[in-house]
Amino acid sequence: MNIDFLTKNDLLIFKEELLAEIRSLNASQPRKQEVLRSADVRQILSCSHATLQNLRITGALKPTKIGGTWYYNAEEVYSQLPKINAAN
């Protein structure tokens, strides 16, 4: 029976290798898109529920509906902000 002992230095080396691997995995994955709910979008755009609905219908904003709740891509909302405010 062969018994191997770990030293504190072995654990520190393992920690550094593990952290490096985690960082490389995090860097290679795309960033998650920030999503906004309807109430957040209405507050950002300073518009009513009906106006937000019209923006969905006309295609100015392209949300996703999940379980009865509309979710908007924050990047899309902020990029459309000048156009939407100019129209209102």
C-alpha positions as CSV (number, residue, x, y, z in Angstrom):
1,M,0.0,0.0,0.0
2,N,1.4,3.3,-1.1
3,I,0.4,6.5,0.8
4,D,0.9,9.9,-0.9
5,F,1.0,13.0,1.2
6,L,-0.1,16.5,0.1
7,T,1.9,19.5,1.1
8,K,0.6,23.0,1.5
9,N,2.7,23.9,-1.6
10,D,0.9,21.1,-3.6
11,L,-2.4,22.6,-2.7
12,L,-1.4,26.1,-3.6
13,I,-0.2,24.9,-7.0
14,F,-3.5,23.0,-7.5
15,K,-5.5,26.1,-6.5
16,E,-3.6,28.3,-9.1
17,E,-4.2,25.8,-11.8
18,L,-7.8,25.4,-11.0
19,L,-8.4,29.2,-10.9
20,A,-6.6,29.6,-14.2
21,E,-8.8,26.9,-15.8
22,I,-12.0,28.6,-14.4
23,R,-10.9,32.0,-15.8
24,S,-10.2,30.5,-19.2
25,L,-13.7,28.9,-19.3
26,N,-15.4,32.1,-18.2
27,A,-13.6,34.1,-20.8
28,S,-14.5,31.7,-23.6
29,Q,-18.3,31.8,-22.8
30,P,-20.4,34.6,-24.2
31,R,-21.7,37.1,-21.8
32,K,-25.3,36.7,-20.7
33,Q,-27.7,39.3,-22.2
34,E,-29.3,41.6,-19.7
35,V,-33.1,41.4,-19.9
36,L,-35.7,43.9,-18.7
37,R,-39.3,43.4,-17.8
38,S,-42.1,45.6,-19.2
39,A,-42.2,47.8,-16.1
40,D,-38.5,48.5,-16.4
41,V,-38.8,49.4,-20.1
42,R,-41.8,51.7,-19.4
43,Q,-39.8,53.5,-16.8
44,I,-36.7,53.9,-19.0
45,L,-38.8,55.1,-22.0
46,S,-41.3,57.1,-19.8
47,C,-44.2,55.6,-21.7
48,S,-47.5,54.0,-20.9
49,H,-48.5,50.3,-21.1
50,A,-50.4,51.0,-24.4
51,T,-47.3,52.8,-26.0
52,L,-45.1,49.8,-25.1
53,Q,-47.7,47.5,-26.6
54,N,-47.6,49.6,-29.8
55,L,-43.8,49.4,-29.9
56,R,-44.1,45.6,-29.7
57,I,-46.8,45.5,-32.4
58,T,-44.9,47.7,-34.8
59,G,-41.7,45.8,-34.3
60,A,-39.7,48.7,-32.8
61,L,-39.0,46.4,-29.9
62,K,-38.8,42.6,-30.2
63,P,-39.4,41.1,-26.8
64,T,-39.7,37.4,-25.8
65,K,-42.8,36.2,-23.9
66,I,-42.1,33.6,-21.2
67,G,-44.9,32.4,-19.0
68,G,-47.0,35.5,-19.6
69,T,-44.2,38.0,-19.0
70,W,-42.5,40.0,-21.7
71,Y,-38.7,40.3,-21.5
72,Y,-36.8,42.8,-23.5
73,N,-33.1,42.8,-24.5
74,A,-31.6,45.8,-22.6
75,E,-29.1,46.5,-25.3
76,E,-32.0,46.7,-27.9
77,V,-34.0,49.0,-25.6
78,Y,-31.1,51.4,-25.1
79,S,-30.2,51.4,-28.8
80,Q,-33.8,52.3,-29.7
81,L,-34.2,55.0,-27.0
82,P,-33.3,58.0,-29.2
83,K,-35.7,56.9,-32.0
84,I,-38.5,56.1,-29.6
85,N,-38.2,59.3,-27.7
86,A,-38.1,61.3,-31.0
87,A,-41.3,59.7,-32.1
88,N,-43.1,60.5,-28.8
